[in-house]
Amino acid sequence: MTHITRLWVTAALATGLSSAVIAQTAFDPHDLSGIWQITKGHRSISPNVPPMTAEGDARLNANKPTRGRFLGQPLNGEHPGFVRAVPVPALGNDPAHKCNPNGFPRLLLDPEPVEFVQTRGRLLQLFQWERTLRELWMDGRAVPSGESLDNLGPAWYGHTAGGWQGNTLVLNTVGLDDRAWIDIFGFPKSASARIEERYTRTAPDTIELRLTLYDPAFYTQPWVSDVKTYTRVARQDTTFYGWYGLFSGLTEGICAPMNEVDSYNSLFRDRTSQGVIK
């Protein structure tokens, strides 16, 4: 709680406001700590995809998703990239379906809980799905560029840095691995892509996020997102058998090849070979 927030709470108590009312009105907009879940927003950056370059179109067409509306269905005003899912998962080539990381921004757009752990000079995003994290640096450093970026090399979740602009946390990510899709629909990003995130806490239990993709190799204009809304997850929704926490669920959200193979074999392969499934 900041000094200004403490003064506000003290004054509010002095005037007789209840603690419940205070809890719903007093918050530090620079404190993003907590467990959150995206509850509003498109599953991609936005439904308004900018025109793509020839290289971008080629990469999009090479990606064969299994999610979204099926190829051949009426567009109904949607971008064709959202209406091209293959009907049989085996015909797709989604890298995440082979236990590869979802990457950024795809994992951020997934409607699974994520915990923000805020420390001095750094914000950690802990994702329930994949049980992985992102490091968002706020210690004054700039995002790597030039030879430094070349030496660091690409990363599934890139290299992120930024800081506060008023009550909005503005971050930029570079050095993204171009093998990871932007979203479940298979939109691509190039190795030179840069993604800007803008987080604004608008209420005690609400954070709004705006994204912008800058990728002139694949898109002729910046791809600007709709407003993504994150809502605080209630404590009872992340408490199981008395154990509280982001990773307290009944199963681990980890794509482990050993588990995937065993599950597939027992549920499909073995049952099919015995004539159970036809």
Order of alpha helices (4+ residues) and beta strands (2+ residues): alpha-alpha-beta-alpha-beta-beta-beta-beta-beta-alpha-beta-beta-beta-beta-beta-beta-beta-beta-alpha-alpha
